[in-house]
Amino acid sequence: MFSSINVGFRLLFYRVMFSGMKVAFLPPTSPLSPDVSFVLSLLPPTLSVPLPSNLLGEVYYLSLGFAVLILPEVYRRLLTLCAIHVASIAPPYVSTVLGSFSHSDGDCLRADGAPDDVALQRGKAFAELIEKLARLFPKSSKIYDDIEGRFSDIRFFDVKKVFFPFREMAKKLSVCVVATRTDGPYLIDADGHKILDVSGSYGVNVIGYEGFKSIGNRAHKEVLNDLGPVLGPIHPDLRGALSMLSEVSGQPECSLHMSGTEAVMCATRLARFNTKKKFIVTFGAAYHGWYDAVQPGVGNERPVPDIIVLKDQSPASLRVIRARAHEIAAVLVNPLQAFTPNQPPPSDGTLIGKVRDSGVTNAREDFRNWLLKLRATCTETGVVLIYDEVYTGFRLAPGGAQEYFNVKADMICYGKALAGGMPIGAVCGPAKLMRRFDPDHPLRLCYLVGTFSAHPSIVTMTKKFLEDVKKIDYQKKHDEYDLWVGLMNKELEERGHPVRLAHFASVWLFQYTEPGRFHWLMQYYLRSRMVNLAWVGTGRLSFSLDFNQTHLSTLRESILLACQDMQDGGWWWTSGPDHSSVIKKMVNKEIAWSLTVSVGRKIRAMLGLGRAGEGKTVKAV
């Protein structure tokens, strides 16, 4: 009996080896890849292996058969391990280990090893900054104080502005802007100041506030005055909006939603539903909205088992996509990663002590070459390529990243600017990927609906925005920004400030050429110089396309004054060539102390003594 089982299993074993292996790696019509050839080269070449007749022989063949069956999966996992973006999967584990603490006032001022005289200089400058902000913005500060305890969003924004040991220090400063109206790219705040806005309104403000106000006024006059918020029936402007969206995206079908996050949720769900595959690939800590299924790193403690986060612009990542194409539904790309590849969106809260370098040199060409390789790989393997153009759509070009890089995607997500400043999300793609039902299985559905999708006033604003955006000369504006950034960097270098600007089309940021613990203070000095930044500080700024030379000149003056404030306050003091190592040692001490605080709290909790150091300012030693 054992001999017959032996022969039968061996025949099955070889059949699996030589036919099933191809299925595991490639679509049935694909030729053998080098990866498959490598695996097959490890297998016995013929059936001329002796047939042991004892039980040990049966165990041998059963074990060998099992090993060959799992070998492809082991190989794929090893490939993935070599290409995984470790920084994206570590935060959920690290975040539960590090304990929170804050420096005392004196320790804050010496956090980079500064001597007493520099600490005194900084203390005086900090007191002056507190007084200046309070004097300039009393009404805004009062409104902020009144809502802080009731508006949880604003408390989160404040936490993200600085590295956590400096939060108590930062609480004494206020950068909250209470805006009452706009005048071009200026905000008029509750205290009557004109503040130049480079926040981009989270990326929404592409064409400028005056353009958006014009679109909104026309849409409200034409729709809300006569129709009101009627939901369900279709508004006539939907036809024009969909037609222009199809023209911009190059795709025949569209689905409308209420935010960019919803658009990404829709695209990934549709990709999984229509391909019947499990995994979504993302790259290098890219941001795709707050939906936890596409946010495996910072900010999400729930494990995300169906996301594979790979290194950006890496050949190893392409090998993983090829090897695991049979289980990858889609590859999701945020084109803004061209600006900061393999890095999370820059934030002043991550300015721990190192320099900030965007890595931008030939960003456009480098990222285009990467997209071409990615496009070819997805086409070859049948994997869906999705562009998350929620931020870059209509900011890089009228046709977004597809036009800017001249590389097409299978599905495109839009949001932010698309509805002229009103809430919207949109997904564009071919019919085979946009389908929400299975014609062969009537109970198999992908339920994607929303109460306010295709809201009549938003549809009309979308139509008018798409009409207006065609009139803008994007290249001319990008050339102006390129010239301005070059002149600014030359002047910053001449003045000896450790700051440089980098830009990608109309998106830009501050780079810091010398290590320091207080670069995060730049956002507060810019606030005192009447410049409004986003809540991430100097890490992501945006020009609206209505910025002219007068606005750029005003911004130049404000930046130079803020830099001089930083210099005069002693915040850019260095100990010499070894300053980087000094800062590194002090940061390591802080991390060690953070671990100690965390362990201490856990022990006290186990003993029923509460949390150690809760609500206290402690000293890192």
N, C-alpha and C positions, 0 to 999 in steps of 0.2 A: 504493500500500500504506500509506504513511504517513497518508493522509487517512482511510482506513478505521480504522486504529488510533486516530487522533486522535478521531474521532467516537465509537468504541466506548469509549475510555477516559474521554472527557468524560461520556458517559452513566453509566458506572460511578462516576465521580467525584461527580456530582450525587446519585446514589443513596446513596452512602456519606455524603455531607454531610447529607442531609435525613432519612435513616432511621437510619443508624448512629450519628449523634451522640446521639440520644436513648438508645440502648442504653448508650453510654459513660457517660452521666451518671445515668440514672435507671432504675428497674425499668420494664418495658414498659408497665405499666398506669398509670404516673404521668404527670400533666400536665407540660407544659414548665415548668421552673423559670426564675427570672430569670437564673441562670447560663447555661442553655442558650440562652435567648432572646438573651443578649448575644453568645454565640459565633455564632449563626445570623445576627445582624445584621451581622456582619463579612463574610459570604459574598455572592457575586454573586446578585442577586435573580432573574435569568432565564437562559435558555439562549442568549440572543442575542449571545454573544461571538463575534467573527469567528474563523474557522477558518484559521489560517496553514497553508500547505501545505508549508513548508520544515522542515528538521530542527530549527531553532531554536524553531519553534512547538511541535514535539513535546516538546522539552526543557522548554519553558515550562509546558505542561499537566502533564507528569509531575512537575515540581517543585511546581507549585501543588497537585496532588493529594496529593503526599506531605506537604506543609505542613499541609493540612487534616486529613489522617489523624492527624498527631501533635499538632495544636493542642489537642484536649481534654486530652491527657496533660500538655502544657506548662502549660495553665491549672490543672489539678489540682495540679501540683507547686508552682506559684506560690502557690496558696491554702495549701498545706501549709507552705510556707516562712514565710508570714505568721503561722501559728498554732503553729509548732513551739516547744517549750520548750527553749531553747538550753542552759540550765544542766544539762539531763539528758544531753545528747549530748557536751558538752565534756570532762567528767572523764577519759575514757579517753585523750584526746589530751594533756591537760594533765599527767596523772599521769606520763607518760613523759618529760616535759620538766623538771619541777621536781626538783631534787636535795635529798636530806635533809641537814640539819645541825642541830646543837644549840648553844644559847647556853652559854657558860661561866656559872658561878655568879654572878659579878658582873654580867655582861650581862643575865642573867635578871631580876635585881632592878631593873635600870634600863631594862627593855624598853619602857617608856612615857615615857622621858625624865625619870624621877624624880631629884631631887637626892641628894647623898650622905647627908644625914641621914635621908631617907625610905628609901633603900636599906639603911641600917644598921638602921632600925626593922623593915623587912621581913625582913632576915637573922635578926634575933633572934626574930621571930615564927615564921619558918619552922623554925628550930632547935627551938623549943618545941613546934611541931606534930609534928615528927619524933619527939621524945622522948615526947610524950604518946601517940601512936599505938602506939609500940613498948612503952610501959609498960602500956597498956590491953589490948593484944591479942597477948601473946607467943606463946600456943599457936597462934592462927590464923595469925600471921606465919610460924611454924616450918613448919606444914603447907603454907602457900603456897610457901615457899622449896623444900620438898621436891618439890612437883609441878610447879613452873613449867617446868622443863626437859623435862618429859615430857607436858605437857598443852598442846597447841598452841592450843586455844581460848582459854585464859586469857591467853596472850601477845597474842593479837589484841585481846582486850578492853582490855588495858592500853594498847595503842597508840592506841586510839580515844578514850581518856579526855581527852587534851589535844592542843592544837595542836603540831605536830611539833617546833618549836624548843625547847619546854619539856619534852620527854620525859625528858631526863636529870635535870632537876629533879624531875619527878614520880616517877621511879624510887625516890627516897629515901622516898616515902610509900607506905603500904599501906592499901588499903580492902577487901581480901579478907575476906569474911565466911564463916566455917566454921560452918554451922548444924548443931546436933544435934537440936533439937526445936522445936516451936512452942507458943505459948500465946496464943490469939486472933490478933491481927495482929502479935504480937511473935515474933521469932526468939530462941532461946536459943543463944548461940554456944559455941565450944569453950572460951572463957575464962569462961563462966558469966554473961555480960551479957545483959540483956533489950534487944533492939534493935527499935525500931519499924520495920516494913517497909512502905515505900511504893513498892517496886520493881514490885509487881504480878506478880512472877514471870514477866516477859516478857509480861504481859497475861493469864496463865492464872488468877490468883487473883481471881476475881470475887466469889464468895459468902463467901470467908474460909477459912482453913486448917482450922478446926474443922469447918465444913460439908463440906469435901472429905474430911477424915479419916473422918467419919461415913459418907459415901457409899462410900469405899474399903473400910472395915471390913465394911459390909453386903454389898458386891459380892463381896469375897474369901470371906466366910463362905458365901455362897450358891452361888458358882461354883467357885472354885479348890479348896476343900476336897473337893468331890464330883466335879467334872468334870476339873479341871486344864486345861492349855493345849491343848485339842483344837482343831485347825484343820481347816477343810473342812466338817464338819457344822455346821448352823445351830443356834444356841442359841435357846430359846423367847423370851428377852427381846428378840431382834432385832425381832420383830413390834411390840412396844410402842415401842421406840426409833424405828423407822422411822415409825410412826404419828404420834408426837409431833414428829419432825423435819419431816414433811410439814405438820403443823399450824402449826408455827413459821414455816416457809419459804413456805408457800402453794403448794408444788410437789408433784406426785404421786410423783416418783421421787427416790431418794437413792443415792449411791455413797460407800462408806467407805474411808478411807485412814489413814495413820499420822502425818500432820503437815499444818499449814496450807499449807506449800510444796507438798506433794504434791497437795493439793486444788486449788490454783491451776493446777498442771501439768495435772491432769485436766480442769478446766473449759476451759482454753484449747485443749487438744488436741481435746476433744469439739466445741467450737465450730467449729474449723477443719474437722474431719472431716465434720460434719453440714451445714455451709453450703458446703463446698468453696471457701472463700475463704482468703486468705493472711494478711492483716494483723490484728493486735490493737492497739487504741488504748489507751494509758494516759495519765495526766495528771500534770504538774507534779512529777516526782521522787518520786511516791508509791512506797511500799515494798510489794512483793508476794511476799516471800520470796526465798530465795537462788537460785532457779532462773534460770539466766542468760538464758533466752529471754524473761523479763519483767523483767530488770534491766539496762537499757542504760546506766546511769550509773555512779556510783562503785561500785567493787568488781567490775566485769566489764570485762575488756579485750577480750573477743571481740566483734566487730561483730554487731549484732542487726538484720539487714536487714528482718525481718518485724514489727517493732514501730514504731509511730508514737507519739511522745510529744508531746502537745499541751498548750497552756496550760489550766490549770484555770479554770473559770468564765468562759470567753471565748466570745463569739459567733463569732469566727473559727474556733474549734475545731468548732462545730456546722456551719459551712459546709463544712469539710473532710470531716466525716462524711457529709454529704449528697452532696458531689461524688464521693467515693470509696467510696460504699456498695457498689458492685458488687465491690469487692475487700477490704472490711473484714468479717472474721468476727465480731468482738465488740469491745465497749467495756468495759474493765475499770476499775472504780472502787473505790478504798479510801475509805470514808466518813470515816476519820480525817483526811483532807485538809481537812475542814471546819475543823479546828483550826489547821492551818498550810498554807493553800492556796498552791500553786506553790513550796513549800519541801520539801526532804528532811526526814525525821524529825529533829527537833532533837537535837543532841549537843553535849556540852561540848568535844569535839574540834574543833568548828567555831567556837568562840568566839575568833576571831582578834583582835578588838579593837573590834568594833562592839557596838551594843546588840542584845539579842534581843527581838523583838516578834513574838508569834504572829499578830498581825493580827486577833485575835478581837474582834468587837464584837457583831454580830447573827449569829453563826456558824450557828446552827440555821436561822434563817429564810433567810439568804442561800444556804446550801447546799441547802436544800429547793427554793428557786426554781430553782437550777441543775439539780438532779436532775429536776425537772419538765420543764424544757426538754430535757434530755438524753433523758429517757424518751420525750417526744413525737418527738424526732428519730429515735431508734432504731426506734420503732414505725412512723413514716412511711417509713423507708428499709429496713426489714427487717433491721436490724443487731441482733445479740444484745447485751443489756445484762447484765453480770455484776457482782455486788457481791462484793468481797473482804471478808468479814465475819470473817476469822480473828481480828482483834483486837476489833472492835466488836460482834460477835455476842454477845449476852447481857450485854454491859457497858452499852450504851445503853438497852436495854429487853429484856424477854423475847423479843421478836420481832426484836431487833437493829435495824439502821439502817432496814430496811423499815418497821418499826413506828414508830420514832423520828421519821423524816421523812415517813412515810406516802406513800412512792413505791416501787412494786414493781419488782423486777428479773426477768429471765428465768432467770438462774441465780445461785445463791448459794453461796459457799465459806465453810465454818466450820472451826474448829480450836480450839486452846488450851483454853478452859474447858469445852468441850462434854462431855468424858469425865470430868469431876470431877477434873481434874489429871493424867490419864493421856494418853499420846500418841494423838492422833486428828486426822483431817482428814475433812471431809465435803463433798460437792457435791450440791446439790438443783436439780432442773430438770424440765421437761416431757419426756415420752417421746421426742419428735422430736429433742431436743438431747442426751439421755442415751444414745441408741442407739450401740452400738460396732461395728455391722456394717451393711453396705449390702445390703438385701434384693434389689436388682437386680443386684448384682455380688458373688458369694459369696466371692471372694478379697480383697475390699476390707474390711479390718478396722481397728479402732482398739484396739490392744492395751493395756489398762489393768487391771492386776491387781496384787495385793500379798500377800505371804505372811501378814502379820499383820492385814490388813483384816478387820473384823468379828470380832476376837478376842473370845472369849466374856466375859471379865471386863470388857473395855472397853465392850462392848455393854451389859452390865448397869449399869456406872457411868454410861454415857450416859443410859440410861433413868431412873435414879434422879436424876441431875442435872436433867434436864428436868422431872421431877416436883417437885423442890424449888424450882427457880428461879421457878415460878409463884406461890409463896407470898410473894415479896419485893415490898415496896412501893417500886418504883424511884423514883417521883416524890418521895416523902418523903425518900429518901436524897439525891437530886439537889438538893432544896431546902436540905437541911442543908449540903451542900458549898458551895452558892452563898452562903449566909449566912456561912459560915466564911471563904471567900475574900474576901468584901467586908470583913469585920472585920479580917482580916490585912492587907489592902492599906492600910486606913486607918491601922493602927498602924505599918506599915512607913514610910508617908509621914510620919507625925508624928515618927518617930525619925530621919528623914533618911537612911534607907538606900536606895540606888539599886536596889531590888529590888521587883518586884510579882509577884503570882501570877495566873495565868490558868487557867481550867478549862473543860472541855467534858464535861459529865456527870461521870463519876468519873475522867476523865483530866485531869491538870494539869501545869503546868511553872512554872519560874522565868523571869521576864522581867527584863532588866537595862536600866534607864532611862538609864544613863550609859555611854559607851564606856569600856572598860577591858581590860587585857591579862591580868588575873588572876581573872576571874569563875570560871574552871574550878576554882579552889581551894575554892569553896563546897562542892563534893561531899566534900572531905576534912575540912573543918570540921564538916559535918553528920555524917560518920562518927564524928568524935571526940565528937559529942553524941548518939551512939547512935541514928542514923537510917540505915537501909539503903536505898540507891538502886540503880537498875539501872545497867548498865555504860555507858549513854549519859549518866550523870550527872544534872544537873538539867533535862535537856531533855524527859524523858518520865517522869512519875510517875503512879501509879494508886492510888486508894483501893479497898480491898476493901469490899464492902457490909456488912461487920460492924463497920466503924469507928463508934464512938459518940462522944459528947461528951467523955468522958474521954480517949480516944485523940487526938481533935482538939486538946484542950487541951495534952496532952503534946507533940504535934507543934508547936504554936504556940510553946511555950517553947523547944524545941530550935532552931527556925528563927531566933528572935530572938537566941538566944545565939550561934549560928553567924554571924549578920550582925554582931553586935557584935565577934566575933573578927576578922572581915574588916576592920571599921572600925579596931579597935585595932592591927591588924598593918600598917596603912598600905596595904593592897592596893587601896583605893578612892580613893587620892590622885589629884587632878586638877591640872593646870597652869592651869586657868581655862577661860574660854569657848572657847578655841582648842584644847582638849585633843584633840578628835576629829581635827583636822588634824595635830596632832603625832603621834598614833598612826598615822594613815594614812601619813605620811611614813616612819615607822620600819618599818611592815609592808611598804611598797613596797621599802625597802632590803633587807629580809629576802628578799623574793621575787626581787629582782635578784641577791642573793647565792646564792640557791638555784639560779637559772639558771646562774650562773657555776660553781658546784660541779658541776652536771650536765654542762655542756660540758667542764669540766676532766677529769671522770672518763671521758668518752667519748674525749677526746684521748689520755689516758694508756692507755686500753684499746687504742686503735688502735696505739699505740707499743709495746705489750706491757709497760707499766710498772705494770699493776694499776690499782686504783681510787683516785683521790685522796681523801684525807680519810676513808677507810673506818674506821669505829669510833672516830673522833676527835671531840672537841668543838672547834668552830671559832667564830670571832668574825665576826659580820656587820658589815661596815664600810660 
